[in-house]
């Protein structure tokens, strides 16, 4: 692995490390973090996953990371001009957002901001420091965690797709899917909370059209999965969804 460049950054004089842009590295998160309610814009969510990807199994603390705008634009599939124009909006979204994590009894919760600081300089790029309160959900994970390659989500065009993909990956305990695939059941409430759309699309027809259908289409387009879903009814109400997940490239019998 190439040695990362280091320098002193403008975030409280912190040592700053250049971000790795290897999209085949893994994003590793505690399951409770994945289950948490999040309300990030799509590119903000991708940048945070890029930050999380930098964490190594033996890390015992967070580092401050920096990325040049041209490199970040390439990863996000936008022009550098667009990113320069939107950098203030983007950093505001990252800095002011938080994740809501319920306790194990589901009777309480904690709200944790994602980062402690963002810094931008036209010649140096964007520097970001993850919030130390997130350490239990990102450092030294031995069990109850989910991992996937960053490349799986970089081409997604919907935050709902990204979040539902993470929920499905959380339930997929297999390194390789069997050719017959697996099924994953998620309640409508689980999906609404994870996607922070509890007050949107109250009619189930709207929810299916705007959230589920969009997510399934995007997951199929950008990952190695073939995904379909069917509603699970409780009387006349749809309370949950059963996802069928198949490997896109299955060996022939």
trRosetta pair geometry for C-beta under 8 A, 3 or more apart (Angstrom, degrees):
i j d omega theta_ij theta_ji phi_ij phi_ji
4 17 5.0 33 136 -165 140 97
4 18 5.1 -166 -166 51 92 87
4 20 7.2 -81 -92 -58 116 85
5 17 7.5 144 81 -152 49 51
5 18 4.6 48 52 -11 91 127
6 15 5.7 -1 -174 -178 113 100
6 16 6.7 151 -157 75 60 48
6 17 5.6 -23 -101 -96 81 65
6 18 7.7 -115 -70 -6 40 79
7 15 7.6 158 86 -154 20 59
7 16 5.5 -26 69 59 70 100
7 66 7.9 -36 52 25 102 151
8 13 5.8 -20 -168 -160 111 63
8 14 7.4 149 -153 80 61 30
8 15 6.4 -49 -97 -99 56 48
8 16 6.8 92 -167 7 11 96
9 13 7.6 145 66 -150 52 13
9 14 5.4 -23 53 70 102 82
9 15 7.4 72 5 167 91 9
9 16 3.4 85 -38 -45 120 135
9 64 5.6 -131 39 123 146 140
9 66 6.2 -177 -99 -58 133 128
9 119 6.4 146 162 65 110 147
9 124 7.7 153 -128 159 86 149
9 127 4.9 150 -166 -139 145 165
10 119 4.7 175 76 -172 104 152
10 121 6.7 120 -2 -44 140 124
10 124 8.0 141 -5 63 110 158
10 127 7.0 148 45 43 82 146
11 14 4.8 -22 88 22 93 119
11 16 7.4 113 33 -80 104 111
11 64 5.5 -174 63 -135 136 149
11 117 4.7 143 -138 106 117 140
11 119 4.9 -141 -57 -17 89 133
11 127 5.7 -144 -18 119 119 127
11 129 5.7 172 153 -22 158 126
12 117 7.3 160 -6 -2 103 168
14 64 4.3 91 119 -2 137 148
14 129 6.7 73 48 -81 175 135
15 63 7.3 -59 94 -152 92 95
15 64 6.8 151 83 43 47 105
16 63 7.9 127 -136 163 33 93
16 64 4.8 -60 -107 103 70 107
16 65 7.0 128 -165 -123 75 13
16 66 4.8 42 167 -20 122 120
16 127 5.6 -51 -133 -130 133 128
17 54 7.5 140 98 -172 127 139
17 63 5.1 15 12 146 127 138
17 64 7.0 138 18 81 75 54
17 65 5.4 -40 73 -107 84 67
17 66 7.1 165 78 20 33 80
18 65 7.3 49 174 -159 10 77
18 66 5.9 -49 -103 71 49 85
18 67 7.2 102 -162 -91 65 53
19 50 6.6 31 -170 154 139 108
19 51 7.6 -71 -116 -96 121 55
19 54 6.2 -90 -134 -79 74 128
19 65 4.7 77 -74 172 86 120
19 66 6.6 -145 -17 78 88 32
19 67 4.2 -25 28 -72 131 103
19 71 7.6 165 72 116 110 137
20 25 6.5 53 112 -4 131 155
20 53 7.3 -117 75 118 103 106
20 54 6.1 150 27 -107 97 80
21 50 7.9 -4 -115 -152 61 118
21 67 7.3 111 -71 -133 103 120
21 71 5.6 -119 -70 179 150 114
21 74 7.6 38 -171 83 147 115
21 75 6.0 -129 -150 -69 106 122
22 25 4.9 80 96 -20 102 106
23 75 7.0 169 -79 -132 113 97
23 149 7.1 68 146 163 66 97
23 150 4.8 -119 -155 86 61 107
23 151 4.1 90 145 -71 108 87
23 154 6.0 -44 -142 -19 129 152
24 149 5.4 -26 -151 -151 44 126
24 150 7.4 -78 -39 41 9 88
24 151 5.9 5 -82 -17 53 127
25 53 5.1 108 102 -178 112 110
25 149 7.0 132 76 -139 21 73
25 150 6.1 21 68 -2 71 114
26 53 6.8 169 91 -133 29 83
26 147 4.5 17 179 -177 125 113
26 148 6.7 149 -145 76 80 16
26 149 5.9 -59 -94 -89 59 50
26 150 7.5 -172 -123 -27 14 75
27 49 4.8 -20 -116 -167 148 93
27 52 5.2 61 -148 96 87 113
27 53 4.9 -53 -84 -77 72 84
27 147 6.6 166 79 -148 47 61
27 148 5.9 -16 52 63 95 69
27 149 7.5 97 7 -169 83 9
27 150 5.5 108 -36 -79 105 73
27 153 7.8 -21 11 19 152 129
28 52 7.1 -158 50 155 52 104
28 55 6.9 -113 55 79 103 113
28 138 7.5 118 97 -149 80 63
28 141 6.2 -166 151 47 115 141
28 145 5.8 29 -178 161 88 130
28 146 7.4 174 -146 87 50 41
28 147 4.4 -12 -98 -97 78 101
29 33 4.7 -110 175 78 110 128
29 34 5.4 125 104 -51 125 91
29 52 6.3 -5 -70 -177 96 151
29 137 6.5 7 -166 157 76 92
29 138 6.5 -26 -118 -98 63 75
29 141 8.0 137 173 -64 11 163
29 145 6.4 172 90 -157 31 88
29 146 5.9 -17 63 59 81 86
29 147 7.7 153 18 -83 59 54
29 166 7.8 -4 55 -156 137 123
30 33 4.7 95 65 1 83 103
30 34 7.4 -154 97 -3 46 85
30 136 7.2 -3 -28 128 159 68
30 137 4.0 -109 27 -150 125 67
30 138 7.0 -93 -9 -55 94 41
30 141 5.9 -158 -75 -111 78 126
30 144 6.3 23 -155 116 80 91
30 145 5.3 -60 -102 -101 41 83
31 34 5.5 -55 -151 37 40 112
31 35 6.2 37 152 -19 71 107
31 144 4.9 -91 12 173 117 79
31 145 6.2 -136 -31 -101 74 26
31 146 5.9 98 -88 -21 71 101
31 170 5.3 109 -131 -148 94 115
32 35 5.6 -53 -144 39 34 112
32 36 6.7 54 151 -44 61 95
32 101 5.5 61 152 -156 101 114
32 102 7.7 -133 -157 58 98 65
32 137 6.3 -109 74 -115 96 110
32 144 7.5 28 -19 149 87 119
33 36 5.6 -38 -157 4 35 121
33 99 6.6 28 -153 145 75 159
33 101 6.6 -35 -97 -96 48 124
33 134 7.4 67 -110 -153 132 97
33 137 4.1 111 -54 179 123 133
33 138 7.3 52 -45 -58 166 80
34 146 5.6 19 -39 32 155 137
34 166 4.9 -154 -151 154 110 115
34 167 6.7 165 153 -82 110 52
34 169 7.9 -122 -147 74 154 97
34 170 5.2 177 104 -73 152 130
34 194 7.6 1 154 -132 63 120
35 101 7.6 87 80 -133 88 73
35 102 7.4 -71 119 32 117 100
35 167 7.6 90 -97 -108 60 87
35 170 7.3 111 -58 -138 83 171
35 190 7.5 -62 -145 -154 90 94
35 193 7.7 13 171 106 71 120
35 194 6.5 -84 -155 -89 38 103
36 99 4.3 58 126 171 142 104
36 100 5.5 167 -170 74 93 46
36 101 4.3 -45 -97 -84 120 68
36 102 7.4 -179 -106 1 68 69
36 194 7.5 87 78 -117 30 66
37 99 6.9 155 72 -162 51 58
37 100 4.0 -3 49 51 105 110
37 193 5.0 -85 -84 177 95 76
37 194 6.7 -122 -102 -100 47 22
37 196 5.3 101 -174 -79 91 88
38 45 7.2 94 146 -106 136 111
38 97 7.5 53 -162 166 74 124
38 99 5.3 -17 -88 -111 86 85
38 100 7.9 -158 -61 23 44 74
38 163 6.7 -170 57 -103 117 124
38 194 7.0 2 24 -175 91 52
38 195 7.9 -33 62 -120 79 19
38 196 6.0 -120 78 -24 36 121
39 97 6.0 -154 74 -140 80 112
39 196 4.2 -108 -82 119 85 174
40 44 4.2 -135 -174 94 107 114
40 45 4.2 142 98 -62 129 84
40 48 6.9 -88 -124 4 171 137
40 93 6.4 102 -148 157 72 108
40 94 7.5 41 -134 -96 114 55
40 97 5.3 106 -85 154 79 171
40 114 7.7 42 -78 -39 128 154
40 159 6.8 180 84 -133 71 133
41 44 4.7 85 58 11 80 111
41 45 7.0 -150 90 -10 36 89
41 90 7.7 -108 69 -119 133 64
41 93 5.1 -34 14 -167 112 159
41 159 7.0 -120 -165 -66 27 135
42 45 5.8 -59 -153 34 28 111
42 46 6.6 25 153 -17 65 106
42 156 7.3 -146 -156 105 116 92
42 157 7.2 -5 -149 -171 161 31
42 158 7.0 -116 -99 -161 127 9
42 159 4.8 -127 -84 -61 75 86
42 162 7.1 148 -136 -9 79 140
43 46 5.5 -50 -146 36 38 113
43 47 6.4 41 154 -22 67 102
43 76 5.4 36 -131 -143 106 134
43 78 7.5 -14 -103 -12 139 140
43 90 6.2 -55 102 -125 121 114
44 47 5.8 -52 -149 34 32 111
44 48 6.5 30 154 -17 64 105
44 90 6.2 -179 -76 -158 86 73
44 93 4.5 -111 -71 114 150 120
44 94 4.9 -164 -145 -71 106 78
44 97 6.9 99 147 15 147 149
45 48 5.9 -56 -151 36 31 110
45 49 6.6 30 152 -16 64 105
45 153 8.0 -96 124 157 105 135
45 159 5.9 128 -1 -125 153 95
45 162 5.8 119 127 111 144 160
45 163 8.0 -79 -151 -58 154 86
46 49 5.7 -55 -150 37 34 110
46 50 6.4 40 149 -23 65 104
46 75 7.5 171 150 132 123 105
46 76 6.2 134 96 -106 148 88
46 153 6.5 -169 -109 122 85 106
46 154 6.3 95 -147 -115 125 59
46 162 7.7 -114 -69 -112 76 152
47 50 5.4 -51 -151 33 34 117
47 51 6.6 38 149 -20 64 101
47 72 7.3 19 -107 -150 103 117
47 76 7.8 -11 -62 -75 85 120
47 90 7.5 95 -16 176 154 114
47 94 6.5 -54 84 -92 134 133
47 128 7.3 111 154 -14 115 166
48 51 5.4 -47 -151 33 37 114
48 52 6.4 37 151 -19 66 103
48 94 6.9 172 -61 -132 100 101
48 114 5.7 -59 -116 -172 135 141
48 115 7.8 -131 -107 -45 99 106
49 52 5.5 -50 -144 38 36 112
49 53 6.3 48 151 -30 64 101
49 150 6.1 149 135 -126 109 90
49 153 6.2 13 88 72 173 142
50 53 5.6 -47 -152 24 30 119
50 54 7.5 40 149 -29 57 95
50 67 7.7 -12 139 -39 139 158
50 75 6.8 64 -97 150 141 157
50 150 6.5 75 -95 -142 61 139
51 54 6.0 -48 -168 14 38 114
51 65 6.0 177 -125 44 82 139
51 128 5.9 -79 -93 95 137 127
51 130 5.9 153 149 -60 132 108
52 55 6.0 -37 -172 5 49 115
52 130 7.6 99 -79 -90 66 145
52 138 6.1 -118 -136 -134 96 123
53 150 5.1 -9 -85 -63 150 126
54 63 7.2 -103 130 57 130 111
54 65 5.6 -159 -43 -79 174 151
55 59 5.3 -111 -160 36 76 150
55 62 7.6 -47 -95 -112 105 69
55 138 5.8 -168 -62 163 174 103
55 139 6.7 -121 -165 -90 134 67
56 59 4.8 118 57 -32 76 99
57 140 7.8 86 -176 -103 58 39
59 62 7.6 65 160 -86 130 34
59 63 7.7 -98 -143 -17 130 99
59 139 5.9 -105 96 -128 92 99
59 140 8.0 -126 75 -45 64 70
60 139 6.6 96 -132 -176 31 135
60 140 7.2 41 -106 -50 65 114
61 132 8.0 -22 -151 -119 78 99
61 135 7.7 -33 -123 -112 43 125
61 139 7.6 31 -66 -109 16 153
62 129 6.6 108 128 -168 125 76
62 130 4.6 -132 -144 61 149 104
62 132 6.3 -138 17 -92 125 65
62 134 7.9 63 -63 68 139 100
62 135 7.0 -117 -32 -85 101 89
62 138 7.9 43 -82 94 102 135
62 139 7.8 -107 -57 -60 73 124
63 129 8.0 -116 127 -123 29 79
64 127 5.8 26 168 180 105 106
64 128 7.2 177 -154 84 70 30
64 129 4.5 -35 -102 -83 86 95
65 127 6.9 176 92 -146 36 63
65 128 6.1 -19 63 58 83 78
65 129 7.9 150 18 -85 64 48
66 124 6.4 -50 -170 158 138 97
66 125 5.6 116 174 81 91 112
66 126 6.8 167 -149 87 62 42
66 127 4.3 -24 -93 -93 88 84
66 128 8.0 152 -88 13 44 62
67 71 5.4 -119 -178 83 95 118
67 72 4.9 107 121 -59 124 102
67 125 5.3 -131 98 155 38 142
67 126 5.7 -14 59 59 80 90
68 71 4.6 85 64 9 88 105
68 72 6.9 -163 90 -6 43 88
68 124 7.7 -121 -99 161 71 31
68 125 4.1 -116 -106 -75 35 136
69 72 5.7 -58 -144 41 32 110
69 73 6.0 37 156 -24 67 106
69 80 5.6 92 129 -147 103 93
69 83 5.4 166 -168 108 99 128
69 84 6.1 54 -177 -70 155 79
69 87 7.4 -54 -113 -83 120 130
69 125 5.3 -162 -29 -122 65 80
69 126 6.8 100 -79 -17 71 96
70 73 5.8 -51 -145 34 28 113
70 74 6.6 32 153 -22 61 104
70 80 5.1 -15 -99 -94 65 129
71 74 5.7 -52 -153 31 32 114
71 75 6.7 29 152 -16 64 104
71 125 7.6 -4 37 -123 104 147
72 75 5.7 -55 -152 36 35 110
72 76 6.1 18 157 -6 69 112
72 83 6.3 145 97 -156 107 157
72 125 7.2 142 -11 -161 121 115
72 126 6.4 25 -40 27 160 126
73 76 6.0 -65 -140 49 29 101
73 78 5.3 -98 -151 78 79 74
73 79 6.1 -14 -172 150 133 16
73 80 4.5 -118 -11 -80 168 57
73 82 7.2 128 -131 59 113 92
73 83 4.6 -123 -84 -10 100 143
74 77 7.6 25 -180 -74 28 40
75 154 6.1 -95 178 -144 77 128
76 83 7.1 121 58 -85 140 121
76 154 7.4 -123 -101 -162 35 88
77 154 7.3 121 -17 155 109 91
77 155 7.0 66 -22 -114 151 62
78 82 4.6 -102 166 79 113 135
78 83 5.7 128 98 -51 119 92
79 82 4.6 101 59 2 83 101
79 83 7.1 -154 95 -3 47 85
80 83 5.7 -59 -149 40 35 110
80 84 6.2 39 153 -21 70 104
81 84 5.8 -51 -145 35 30 111
81 85 6.4 31 154 -20 62 108
82 85 5.7 -59 -152 36 29 113
82 86 6.1 0 161 2 67 115
83 86 6.1 -68 -136 50 29 94
83 87 6.2 57 159 -65 65 87
83 90 7.6 -7 -152 -14 72 157
84 87 6.0 -25 -147 -19 26 117
84 122 7.8 46 -133 -127 109 88
86 89 5.0 -57 -168 46 75 113
86 90 5.4 79 132 -29 90 104
87 90 5.5 -56 -141 40 32 114
87 91 6.1 27 163 -15 68 107
87 120 5.6 117 158 -133 132 160
87 126 7.0 -152 -147 -81 113 115
88 91 6.2 -56 -144 39 26 104
88 92 6.4 30 155 -21 61 108
89 92 5.7 -57 -151 35 29 114
89 93 6.5 30 153 -21 64 106
90 93 5.8 -55 -153 32 30 111
90 94 6.6 24 154 -13 64 106
91 94 5.7 -53 -145 39 36 110
91 95 5.8 28 159 -17 69 114
91 118 4.2 -176 -153 117 106 152
91 120 6.3 -106 -57 -32 151 124
91 126 7.3 -157 -81 -138 109 114
92 95 6.0 -63 -139 42 25 105
92 96 5.8 1 171 -1 66 119
93 96 6.7 -66 -131 45 19 94
93 97 6.0 16 171 -24 59 120
94 97 6.5 -65 -141 29 18 107
94 114 6.3 -94 -173 78 69 131
94 115 5.8 19 151 15 98 135
94 118 5.8 97 86 -65 124 141
94 128 6.8 -61 150 -125 149 132
95 113 7.6 6 -179 -173 44 122
95 115 6.0 -70 -104 71 56 110
95 117 7.5 17 -118 -137 110 23
95 118 5.2 -103 -64 4 110 117
96 113 7.7 -73 -157 -131 16 111
97 113 7.1 123 90 -142 39 68
97 114 5.9 15 88 -2 89 117
98 111 4.8 57 133 174 142 91
98 112 5.7 164 -162 81 98 31
98 113 4.6 -60 -93 -86 93 45
98 114 6.6 -160 -110 -24 38 70
99 111 7.4 173 83 -150 35 55
99 112 5.7 -18 57 61 83 87
99 114 6.5 86 -17 -74 97 83
99 134 8.0 74 39 -103 128 111
100 109 5.4 18 -179 168 92 136
100 110 7.5 169 -151 84 52 37
100 111 5.1 -21 -99 -99 74 79
101 109 6.2 158 81 -159 39 82
101 110 5.4 -16 61 59 93 85
101 111 7.9 168 19 -87 69 31
101 112 6.8 5 4 7 114 111
101 137 7.5 -127 -96 -77 157 146
102 106 5.3 20 163 -119 134 55
102 108 7.2 139 -156 87 64 39
102 109 4.8 -46 -100 -96 53 92
103 106 7.0 -133 73 -46 65 20
103 107 6.7 -42 63 52 113 65
103 108 4.7 22 8 68 126 88
103 109 6.5 -138 -13 -83 75 36
103 110 7.4 83 -59 -13 85 91
105 108 7.1 40 66 18 102 84
112 131 6.0 176 169 99 98 148
112 133 4.8 -153 -139 107 120 125
112 134 6.0 145 142 -70 143 81
113 116 7.4 111 100 -81 121 46
113 131 5.3 138 87 -70 77 149
113 133 7.9 82 48 46 68 128
114 130 7.0 -70 163 -137 66 70
114 131 6.1 172 144 -3 17 114
114 134 7.3 33 -144 -54 46 147
115 118 6.2 65 116 -52 148 85
115 128 5.5 -65 -131 -171 147 96
115 129 6.0 118 -164 77 92 53
115 130 5.8 -74 -107 -112 69 32
115 131 5.7 -148 -115 -38 12 81
116 129 5.1 -42 52 96 97 109
116 130 7.5 41 1 116 87 19
116 131 5.2 130 -46 -99 81 64
116 132 7.2 20 -43 -5 134 80
117 127 8.0 -4 115 110 96 92
117 128 7.4 -179 94 -143 57 44
117 129 5.1 27 50 36 87 112
118 126 6.9 -22 -168 -166 96 94
118 127 7.1 151 -161 83 47 56
118 128 5.3 -6 -109 -102 75 81
119 126 7.5 150 82 -158 50 46
119 127 4.4 -9 60 59 98 106
119 128 7.8 -165 25 -69 65 42
120 125 7.4 -80 -141 147 65 28
120 126 5.3 -15 -102 -103 83 68
120 127 7.5 -166 -74 22 37 72
121 124 4.0 35 72 34 117 105
121 125 7.0 -1 61 31 73 28
121 127 8.0 21 8 -4 95 107
124 127 7.2 -11 127 -35 118 108
130 134 5.7 -85 165 55 110 134
130 138 7.3 -53 156 56 157 168
131 134 5.1 94 76 -8 86 103
132 135 5.7 -4 -174 -30 59 112
134 137 5.3 -68 -170 51 70 108
134 138 5.4 34 139 -1 96 123
135 138 6.3 -86 -135 52 27 90
135 139 4.8 -21 -165 18 76 125
136 139 7.4 -42 -82 46 16 87
138 141 7.3 -66 -169 -37 15 115
141 144 7.6 -119 -163 72 101 66
141 145 4.1 67 164 -57 140 151
142 145 7.9 127 56 -3 21 121
146 166 6.8 115 110 -167 150 77
146 169 5.2 107 -173 119 124 100
146 170 4.6 -68 -72 -95 144 64
147 169 7.9 -129 68 161 25 126
148 152 5.0 -51 154 27 119 151
148 153 7.5 90 106 -23 126 104
148 165 7.7 -124 82 145 176 106
148 166 7.6 -133 15 -107 138 66
148 169 5.1 -58 -51 -140 129 158
149 152 5.3 116 72 -19 76 97
150 153 6.7 -76 -169 43 47 91
150 154 6.1 51 146 -43 81 108
151 154 5.7 -49 -137 16 37 117
151 155 7.7 19 179 -9 64 99
152 165 6.8 177 144 164 115 143
152 222 6.7 104 -174 131 48 100
152 223 5.1 33 -148 -101 93 99
153 156 5.2 -39 -161 6 59 125
153 162 5.0 70 -148 -124 118 96
153 165 6.5 177 -91 82 97 149
153 222 7.4 83 -109 132 24 141
154 222 8.0 -174 60 -168 55 129
155 221 7.5 -126 119 118 118 97
155 222 4.4 -178 79 -125 109 117
156 161 4.8 -163 -158 94 123 125
156 162 5.1 156 96 -64 158 86
156 165 7.4 -122 -83 -6 151 147
156 218 5.1 69 -139 170 87 126
156 219 7.9 14 -105 -75 114 50
156 222 5.4 -107 -69 17 71 169
157 161 7.3 50 56 25 54 143
157 218 6.2 -144 40 -115 78 123
158 161 4.0 91 74 -1 103 105
158 162 7.0 -169 97 -7 59 80
158 214 5.1 152 -110 148 169 116
158 215 6.4 -126 101 -85 137 58
158 218 5.1 -141 31 -40 113 160
159 162 5.5 -52 -151 35 39 114
159 163 6.2 31 155 -15 70 107
159 195 7.1 129 119 -146 94 84
160 163 6.0 -59 -146 40 30 106
160 164 6.1 22 160 -13 67 110
160 195 5.1 29 -117 -133 77 133
160 197 7.4 2 -97 -20 110 143
160 210 7.8 138 -31 136 168 69
160 211 4.9 -142 -157 -144 149 71
160 214 5.8 67 74 89 130 117
160 215 4.9 -100 126 -69 95 103
161 164 6.1 -59 -140 42 26 103
161 165 6.0 33 157 -23 63 109
161 214 6.3 -106 -54 129 98 82
161 215 4.3 173 -97 -129 59 61
161 217 7.8 -80 -97 67 126 67
161 218 3.5 -35 -120 78 157 141
161 219 5.8 -166 -162 -46 98 76
161 222 7.7 89 150 29 137 132
162 165 5.8 -57 -150 35 25 114
162 166 6.6 24 153 -18 61 105
163 166 5.7 -52 -152 33 34 111
163 167 6.6 35 150 -18 65 103
163 194 4.9 158 169 139 119 103
163 195 4.9 163 82 -86 152 74
163 215 7.9 -73 62 -117 74 128
164 167 5.4 -49 -149 35 38 114
164 168 6.4 39 152 -18 67 103
164 186 7.9 -167 -143 53 86 170
164 191 6.4 19 -100 -135 97 102
164 194 7.4 128 -77 99 51 134
164 195 7.2 2 -50 -65 84 118
164 211 7.8 130 -50 167 135 88
164 212 7.7 133 -107 -117 162 54
164 215 4.2 37 40 -169 147 148
164 219 7.1 -89 95 -51 105 132
165 168 5.8 -56 -149 38 31 110
165 169 6.3 30 153 -18 65 107
165 215 7.3 -158 -37 -170 76 100
165 218 8.0 -90 -46 103 121 102
165 219 5.2 171 -87 -104 101 109
165 223 6.9 159 -136 -40 127 147
166 169 5.6 -53 -143 38 32 112
166 170 6.4 43 153 -29 63 101
166 194 7.6 -165 76 -177 109 134
167 170 5.6 -47 -153 24 32 118
167 171 7.0 19 154 -9 61 104
167 184 7.9 146 129 149 84 139
167 186 5.9 53 147 -106 134 145
167 190 6.9 124 -144 143 141 113
167 191 7.0 -107 14 -99 174 70
167 194 5.7 -5 -63 -143 124 179
168 171 6.1 -64 -157 40 34 103
168 172 6.3 31 149 -22 69 110
168 184 5.4 149 -133 62 75 164
168 186 7.8 -76 -76 -39 68 133
168 219 7.6 49 31 -136 153 154
168 225 8.0 97 128 -167 146 174
168 227 7.6 -39 -126 -118 167 134
168 243 6.0 -73 -109 94 116 161
168 245 6.4 134 -176 -71 127 143
169 172 5.4 -57 -141 36 36 112
171 184 4.4 119 93 -131 148 119
171 186 7.8 -129 -29 -66 148 94
172 177 7.3 -42 -155 -83 125 94
172 182 6.4 144 -114 64 86 151
172 184 7.0 -60 -56 -69 78 132
172 245 7.0 -70 -86 86 125 159
174 177 6.0 117 92 -88 130 42
174 178 7.2 -67 179 -21 168 77
174 182 7.1 170 14 -45 130 144
176 247 7.6 11 180 -82 77 139
177 181 6.0 5 174 -118 120 48
177 182 6.3 -119 -139 -5 96 101
177 225 7.6 109 -25 -107 160 87
177 245 6.6 -117 -124 124 144 100
177 246 7.0 150 143 -162 143 28
177 247 4.4 174 76 -54 120 96
178 181 6.7 -101 77 -17 75 15
178 182 7.2 102 36 -51 92 83
178 247 7.9 -155 91 -11 20 116
179 246 7.7 25 -179 -158 42 91
179 247 6.4 -67 -113 38 48 118
179 250 4.4 100 -143 -153 96 110
179 251 6.1 -89 -85 42 136 78
180 246 7.7 -87 158 -117 20 92
181 226 7.8 -79 -95 67 135 94
181 244 6.0 54 131 177 146 79
181 245 5.3 175 -165 90 105 49
181 246 3.7 -61 -77 -90 129 65
181 247 6.9 -156 -86 -3 76 63
182 244 8.0 172 89 -152 36 48
182 245 5.4 -12 60 60 79 101
183 242 5.6 -6 -172 -175 115 99
183 243 6.6 154 -158 79 58 52
183 244 5.6 -26 -101 -98 81 60
183 245 7.3 165 -95 16 28 78
184 242 7.4 153 77 -157 39 52
184 243 4.6 -14 60 58 91 106
184 245 6.5 29 0 -9 108 121
185 232 6.6 29 -141 -27 110 154
185 240 5.6 25 -177 160 96 133
185 241 7.2 164 -149 83 55 42
185 242 5.2 -24 -96 -100 78 71
185 243 7.6 -172 -78 18 28 73
186 190 4.9 -121 -174 78 89 132
186 191 5.5 90 136 -52 125 98
186 240 6.4 172 91 -159 35 87
186 241 5.6 -14 63 58 84 91
186 243 6.9 25 6 -10 105 112
187 190 4.5 105 57 -2 82 101
187 191 7.2 -154 93 -2 48 83
187 239 6.2 -36 -143 153 88 78
187 240 4.6 -56 -106 -99 51 90
187 241 7.9 135 -132 15 10 71
188 191 5.9 -59 -153 39 34 109
188 192 6.1 34 152 -21 68 108
188 204 7.7 -64 -119 -116 148 99
188 207 7.2 33 -149 154 113 158
188 238 6.6 99 -52 118 135 84
188 239 6.1 -124 8 -173 108 32
188 240 6.3 -124 -20 -88 72 34
188 241 6.9 99 -73 -20 69 95
189 192 5.6 -53 -142 38 32 111
189 193 6.2 31 159 -19 66 106
190 193 6.1 -61 -150 36 25 107
190 194 6.3 19 158 -14 64 111
191 194 6.0 -58 -144 39 29 108
191 195 6.0 6 163 1 66 116
191 211 7.0 114 150 149 123 138
191 212 7.7 12 177 -78 160 89
191 241 7.1 24 -31 22 146 127
192 195 6.3 -72 -142 51 23 97
192 196 7.9 87 164 -89 55 4
192 197 5.5 -109 -145 73 69 72
192 198 4.6 94 156 -89 116 64
192 207 8.0 -45 -82 -136 99 129
193 196 7.3 20 -175 -74 30 45
193 198 6.5 37 -80 -63 53 112
195 211 6.4 104 127 -142 173 123
197 200 4.2 -63 -167 49 89 115
197 201 6.3 14 158 28 121 108
197 207 7.9 147 120 -125 127 90
197 211 6.3 -168 72 -88 161 134
199 202 7.8 -25 -174 -64 37 96
200 210 7.6 -104 143 105 115 147
201 206 4.0 -156 -147 117 84 106
201 207 4.2 134 137 -77 121 64
201 209 7.9 -161 -140 55 127 83
201 210 5.1 -146 -89 51 141 133
201 211 6.3 -166 62 -18 166 113
202 206 7.2 32 47 55 42 131
202 207 7.7 -97 109 -46 1 107
203 206 4.5 85 69 6 92 105
203 207 6.9 -164 93 -8 47 86
204 207 5.2 -52 -144 38 39 116
204 208 6.2 42 156 -21 69 102
204 231 7.8 55 172 -116 135 140
204 238 5.2 106 -143 45 153 127
205 208 5.9 -51 -148 34 29 110
205 209 6.4 23 155 -14 62 110
206 209 5.8 -60 -145 41 31 108
206 210 5.6 4 168 1 70 118
207 210 6.5 -63 -126 49 21 93
207 211 5.3 -27 -172 28 62 121
207 212 6.7 52 137 -8 73 103
208 211 7.2 -57 -101 55 10 81
208 212 4.8 -39 -140 45 52 123
208 213 5.9 63 154 -27 67 99
208 231 8.0 -53 -89 -68 128 113
209 212 7.8 29 -6 49 15 83
209 213 5.5 -14 -136 22 31 134
209 214 7.9 53 149 -27 42 91
210 213 7.6 57 3 43 14 97
210 214 6.4 -12 174 -9 30 127
211 214 6.3 -73 -149 38 11 107
211 215 6.2 5 162 -16 56 114
212 215 5.8 -60 -145 37 27 110
212 216 6.3 23 161 -17 65 108
212 229 6.1 -100 -176 61 121 152
212 241 6.6 -163 -118 -121 136 161
213 216 6.0 -55 -145 37 29 108
213 217 6.3 29 157 -18 63 109
214 217 6.0 -60 -151 38 27 111
214 218 6.3 21 157 -14 65 111
215 218 5.9 -62 -148 40 28 107
215 219 6.1 26 158 -19 67 109
216 219 5.9 -54 -142 37 29 109
216 220 6.3 27 159 -16 63 108
216 227 5.0 -145 -144 104 83 110
216 228 6.8 66 -157 -111 138 32
216 229 6.2 -126 -80 -2 137 109
217 220 6.0 -61 -152 38 26 109
217 221 6.3 22 154 -19 63 112
218 221 5.6 -58 -144 37 32 111
218 222 6.0 -4 169 5 69 116
219 222 6.6 -73 -134 49 22 89
219 223 5.4 -24 -174 22 66 122
219 225 5.9 -31 152 74 102 119
219 227 5.0 12 96 16 127 148
220 223 7.3 -62 -103 50 14 83
220 225 6.7 -97 -98 94 53 73
220 226 6.1 44 -123 -126 100 46
220 227 5.6 -133 -63 32 89 89
220 248 7.9 133 -152 -93 70 117
223 248 7.7 167 113 -27 64 129
224 247 6.4 -8 142 -154 98 71
224 248 4.8 -128 -174 20 57 115
224 249 6.8 -53 -163 10 104 94
225 245 5.3 -36 -157 -158 121 94
225 246 6.9 125 -163 65 66 44
225 247 7.1 -62 -109 -112 52 32
225 248 6.2 -81 -48 -40 3 94
226 245 7.4 142 74 -159 53 43
226 246 4.3 -21 61 65 105 100
226 247 7.4 15 13 91 92 15
226 248 5.3 132 -37 -94 86 66
227 243 6.1 -19 -160 -169 99 106
227 244 7.0 152 -153 79 46 57
227 245 5.5 -6 -102 -104 80 71
227 246 7.8 -167 -70 26 38 70
228 243 7.3 155 82 -155 38 58
228 244 4.9 -7 60 54 87 106
229 241 5.0 6 -177 176 126 111
229 242 6.4 155 -156 81 69 46
229 243 4.8 -31 -96 -98 92 63
229 244 7.0 -173 -84 13 38 73
230 241 7.3 155 76 -159 32 67
230 242 5.2 -16 60 60 84 100
230 244 7.6 39 -2 -17 97 106
231 238 4.3 -53 -166 -133 125 123
231 240 7.7 131 -166 83 56 47
231 241 6.1 -45 -109 -106 48 69
231 242 7.8 63 146 17 2 81
232 238 6.9 109 65 -155 45 71
232 239 6.3 -62 96 63 92 77
232 240 4.0 -16 57 74 125 92
232 241 6.4 -151 6 -80 92 16
232 242 5.6 98 -51 -27 107 96
233 236 7.1 -36 -167 -148 117 10
233 237 6.6 143 -155 80 72 38
233 238 5.6 -50 -97 -94 66 59
233 239 7.3 102 -149 11 23 82
234 237 5.3 -23 65 72 85 94
234 238 7.8 135 18 -119 74 13
234 239 4.4 25 0 -10 121 130
238 241 7.6 41 170 -70 110 74
246 250 6.9 -39 170 -57 104 126
247 250 5.3 129 80 -76 101 77
